[in-house]
Amino acid sequence: MADDSMGTEPIKGPASYFPSIEKTYGKKMSHWFALVATRKGAKHAETVAWLKKEHGLGHGHANAIVAHCKSADKG
């Protein structure tokens, strides 16, 4: 375990993109999660493509949102 004087580990995985997504697009993550929730049954790549085309997200940001939502659905 890394020594962290602040008592928190750095954010890893898809969530590490969230601050940048909120800053870049001006919407809270709850907005993006709600949009993805409307796409139940769609494949990962289809939802990423939809976020890029319909909402103007970059590939990395769209992929991070979808990956987070898909992993949350499994838990």
Secondary structure, DSSP 8 states (H G I E B T S, - for coil): ----TTS-----GGGGGHHHHHHHHS--HHHHHHHHHTTTT--HHHHHHHHHHHH---HHHHHHHHHHHHHHHH-
